[in-house]
Amino acid sequence: MKNKLIKNICCIGAGYVGGPTMSVIALNCPNLRVDVVDIDKEKIEAWNTNDLSKLPVFEPGLEKLIKKCRGINLFFSNNVEENIAKADIIFISVNTPTKKKGIGAGFASDLKWIESSARQIAKFAKGHTIVVEKSTLPVKTAETIKVILNSSDQNPSGNNGNKNKTFSIVSNPEFLAEGSAINDLQYPDRVLIGGEDDNSIKLVKDIYMKWVDQSKIITTNLWSSELSKLVANAFLAQRISSINSISAICESTGANISEVAKAIGTDKRIGSEFLNPGPGFGGSCFKKDILNLVYLCNYYGLKEVADYWEKVVSINLWQQNRISSLVIINLFGTLSDKKLAIFGFSFKANTNDTRESPSINISKNLLKEGAKLNFYDPKVNKKQILSEFNTESNVSICNSAIKAAEGADAVLVLTEWKEFKALDWKNIFQVMRKPAWIFDARIILDKSLLEDIGFKVWSLGSS
């Protein structure tokens, strides 16, 4: 084990973390074979498509990496058993959604895919295998994985039989921001590696040292690594909820949220990152990880701490409901038979990820009020948008902004795509029903210019 030569890496899970992460590893470690496996045949087919614009994950720079590495030392397949068997290191990068039922429902993480992956590894792995937690996991999940890997029924030839079949657990959480994931992977602020034995930590560390300076690689015990990921996301989400709560005060007092954010962001103790007000945070991690943290705090009897962090999520939902209400109020108190154009469905720009997108909750609120919605997003396809709604009634998906705006009473800008800034707003005004409203929840448009055209404009955080 001490002088183990790493040749083959397997990643279980070909999603928003697994695909980009393994692509960057393949690029920087040409001597390694990197296999990304997933049971979803449609997803793997998409990763292997010749039309790189149709990859299942959109990230700036990802197409270039896939073109350079795929078929050379980067491979995508459904051959789970085969690739687990030959792997020296296995990254688990599967989804860990919030539980919908049972103990901890609404707060705790559902670890069924983690457990399934661990059982597959226990069954098919050979020799000594380093198992790396890449998914965001609750503290102490490594204990669960360890028990499964070393159980006699899942690993009949393992520690209770063939001593050559052994495992080490390492935590290596991702700290990616979707929309800049490739850059974050190539030039990370830090790489965190937690483990129980120094040699396994070193072998994982050696991979990253091919392109990351050693000073940016932090090593800890397993539990510190697992908790650090949850806490990092909780702190970032808290900043978003904090600035969004102040946006409401600005609207009531005549202050301007952009000016306030700039003023406090220049304080080096605070900094300017994650002080962009908007319709709330989204994505796969923030809400899930905070609720997970709340669950853990309650489990260990820390009710006051749990209440504190739960409020961060409550403020986020409140901001979305507040924006929905403002739309209704400004459109004469009713949306019955009114058409609204929703610009942006991904949870942020430069990604096609719609998980927990503020657009979803805001749109559902508007539909309940009787609105007809026209959606336009540059990267989110029709199937993805429609999957968020129980019915296609009053929901239309458009292939352009101008089409979505036709006959609309209002446009809601809910994702900060750059193309929305450069739209022909004069033309959009012409095709809308009057009075034509713009609700700029991302503060990316020129309010004065829009008002000169003839729009009535609501801009987040200003009177």
Secondary structure, 3 states (H helix, E strand, C coil): CCCCCCCEEEEECCCCCHHHHHHHHHHHCCCCEEEEECCCHHHHHHHCCCCHHHCCCCCCCHHHHHHHHECCCEEEECCHHHHHHHCCEEEECCCCCECCCCCCCCCCECCHHHHHHHHHHHHHCCCEEEEEECCCCCCCHHHHHHHHHCCCCCCCCCCCCCCCCEEEEEECCCCCCCCCHHHHHHCCCCEEEEECCHHHHHHHHHHHCCCCCHHHEEEECHHHHHHHHHHHHHHHHHHHHHHHHHHHHHHHHCCCHHHHHHHHHCCCCCCCCCCCCCCCCCCCCHHHHHHHHHHHHHHCCCHHHHHHHHHHHHHHHHHHHHHHHHHHHHCCCCCCCCEEEEECCCCCCCCCCCCCCHHHHHHHHHHHCCCEEEEECCCCCHHHHHCCCCCCCCEEECCCHHHHHCCCCEEEECCCCHHHHCCCHHHHHHHCCCCCEEEECCCCCCHHHHHHHCCEEEECCCC
